[in-house]
Amino acid sequence: MEAPGFLTLLYIMVTLPEKQGLSTLPWGNWVMGGMFTTHYIYRALLCPLLNPSMSPIHPFVWASALSFQVANGTSIGGWLGGYGPTTREEWTGSALRVEVGMMIWAVALMFNMYHDDELREIRRAAARNQKRRQESKAGDENKERPNVDKVYMMPENGLFRLILFPHYFTEWIEWCGFWMVGGLHCAPARIFVVNEVFTMLARAVQGRQWYIEKFGRAKVGNRKAAIPWLI
Ligand SMILES: NC(=O)c1ccc[n+]([C@@H]2O[C@H](COP(=O)([O-])OP(=O)(O)OC[C@H]3O[C@@H](n4cnc5c(N)ncnc54)[C@H](OP(=O)(O)O)[C@@H]3O)[C@@H](O)[C@H]2O)c1
């Protein structure tokens, strides 16, 4: 459901400039287009291959996420494709801001991937354990494939020590870096950050309650939902 977002953005960046009477787009626009595309290649194409299992998504949630992706891809793609900066001069003097923004984006993306993978490792480890148990049953010919659907444990590494949804937190930081590259006036990137924080924070707060019910208040301890020491 995430792929339509970056495909929409790329389509707009390729087709809109001509309609706006532009022969090319400045490098800064393509840098931002590349950052957006890189993130969603990971999220839309790699994650489904890497995840050991995922719960089914309600059609309403799926449709909402899809419409958000298309709207967001259109909004950012429109800005990058001709309604934002259209000349090299408009990016002049912003090298430091762009470099720092890209660094924040890249480091946060790596942390986002790391924390996503910590959750995957819980199910990979459960699958390994199931396999080992099956193998130790000598003579058992009816060996089933490990089923790790709905295996949940308390993640313990990295920022999971402080918050229960560090993959959300790092994603917000990542898109703040993206916004920084575009500059404060880049309204589509700003709206993207605001939308993400408000939708995902509510989910994280609800998720923290779920962790408390499943594992108990003592095990959750002082861990917040998604913002260290705060929420
Ligand atoms: N949700 C959003 O609105 C949203 C929006 C934009 C970006 N993202 C990004 O997409 C990524 C995934 O988000 P998400 O909302 O799907 O995260 P999530 O609810 O935490 O689930 C991520 C994956 O980990 C599994 N999982 C979650 N908690 C687990 C635990 N305690 N033990 C074992 N496995 C566990 C889930 O399995 P099940 O599916 O079986 O529960 C799912 O496969 C994140 O990096 C996030 O930043 C999410």
The ligand as a Tripos MOL2 file, in Angstrom:
@<TRIPOS>MOLECULE
LIG
   48    52     1     0     0
SMALL
NO_CHARGES

@<TRIPOS>ATOM
      1 N1          1.3900    2.3520   11.5610 N.am      1 LIG1
      2 C1          1.5270    3.5020   10.9140 C.2       1 LIG1
      3 O1          0.6130    4.3540   10.8830 O.2       1 LIG1
      4 C2          2.8100    3.8010   10.1710 C.ar      1 LIG1
      5 C3          2.8380    4.9140    9.3340 C.ar      1 LIG1
      6 C4          4.0160    5.2200    8.6560 C.ar      1 LIG1
      7 C5          5.1350    4.4130    8.8210 C.ar      1 LIG1
      8 N2          5.0920    3.3260    9.6450 N.ar      1 LIG1
      9 C6          6.3360    2.5590    9.8090 C.3       1 LIG1
     10 O2          6.1360    1.2090    9.4390 O.3       1 LIG1
     11 C7          6.9060    0.3480   10.2910 C.3       1 LIG1
     12 C8          5.9850   -0.6930   10.8820 C.3       1 LIG1
     13 O3          4.9260   -0.0100   11.5410 O.3       1 LIG1
     14 P1          3.7320   -0.7910   12.2630 P.3       1 LIG1
     15 O4          2.7210    0.2180   12.6920 O.co2     1 LIG1
     16 O5          3.3170   -1.9660   11.4430 O.co2     1 LIG1
     17 O6          4.5520   -1.3320   13.5480 O.3       1 LIG1
     18 P2          4.1570   -2.4330   14.5960 P.3       1 LIG1
     19 O7          2.6890   -2.4530   14.8320 O.co2     1 LIG1
     20 O8          5.0560   -2.2220   15.7680 O.co2     1 LIG1
     21 O9          4.5120   -3.8440   13.8660 O.3       1 LIG1
     22 C9          5.6850   -4.0280   13.1160 C.3       1 LIG1
     23 C10         5.9080   -5.5340   12.9130 C.3       1 LIG1
     24 O10         6.4490   -6.1010   14.0830 O.3       1 LIG1
     25 C11         5.5640   -7.0770   14.6250 C.3       1 LIG1
     26 N3          5.5440   -6.8030   16.0750 N.ar      1 LIG1
     27 C12         5.0920   -5.6940   16.7040 C.ar      1 LIG1
     28 N4          5.2980   -5.7750   18.0310 N.ar      1 LIG1
     29 C13         5.8920   -6.9720   18.2450 C.ar      1 LIG1
     30 C14         6.3540   -7.6510   19.4230 C.ar      1 LIG1
     31 N5          6.2440   -7.0990   20.6330 N.pl3     1 LIG1
     32 N6          6.8950   -8.8880   19.2970 N.ar      1 LIG1
     33 C15         7.0120   -9.4550   18.0690 C.ar      1 LIG1
     34 N7          6.6140   -8.8720   16.9170 N.ar      1 LIG1
     35 C16         6.0580   -7.6400   17.0100 C.ar      1 LIG1
     36 C17         4.2180   -6.8510   13.9650 C.3       1 LIG1
     37 O11         3.5030   -8.0690   13.8850 O.3       1 LIG1
     38 P3          1.8830   -8.1230   13.7140 P.3       1 LIG1
     39 O12         1.5860   -7.4010   12.4300 O.co2     1 LIG1
     40 O13         1.5820   -9.5780   13.6440 O.co2     1 LIG1
     41 O14         1.3130   -7.4300   14.9190 O.co2     1 LIG1
     42 C18         4.6520   -6.3260   12.6020 C.3       1 LIG1
     43 O15         4.9860   -7.4030   11.7530 O.3       1 LIG1
     44 C19         7.5830    1.2510   11.3340 C.3       1 LIG1
     45 O16         8.9400    1.4620   11.0100 O.3       1 LIG1
     46 C20         6.8120    2.5430   11.2570 C.3       1 LIG1
     47 O17         7.6580    3.6380   11.5550 O.3       1 LIG1
     48 C21         3.9450    2.9970   10.3110 C.ar      1 LIG1
@<TRIPOS>BOND
     1     1     2 1
     2     2     3 2
     3     2     4 1
     4     4     5 ar
     5     4    48 ar
     6     5     6 ar
     7     6     7 ar
     8     7     8 ar
     9     8     9 1
    10     8    48 ar
    11     9    10 1
    12     9    46 1
    13    10    11 1
    14    11    12 1
    15    11    44 1
    16    12    13 1
    17    13    14 1
    18    14    15 2
    19    14    16 1
    20    14    17 1
    21    17    18 1
    22    18    19 2
    23    18    20 1
    24    18    21 1
    25    21    22 1
    26    22    23 1
    27    23    24 1
    28    23    42 1
    29    24    25 1
    30    25    26 1
    31    25    36 1
    32    26    27 ar
    33    26    35 ar
    34    27    28 ar
    35    28    29 ar
    36    29    30 ar
    37    29    35 ar
    38    30    31 1
    39    30    32 ar
    40    32    33 ar
    41    33    34 ar
    42    34    35 ar
    43    36    37 1
    44    36    42 1
    45    37    38 1
    46    38    39 2
    47    38    40 1
    48    38    41 1
    49    42    43 1
    50    44    45 1
    51    44    46 1
    52    46    47 1
@<TRIPOS>SUBSTRUCTURE
     1 LIG1         1 GROUP 0 **** ****
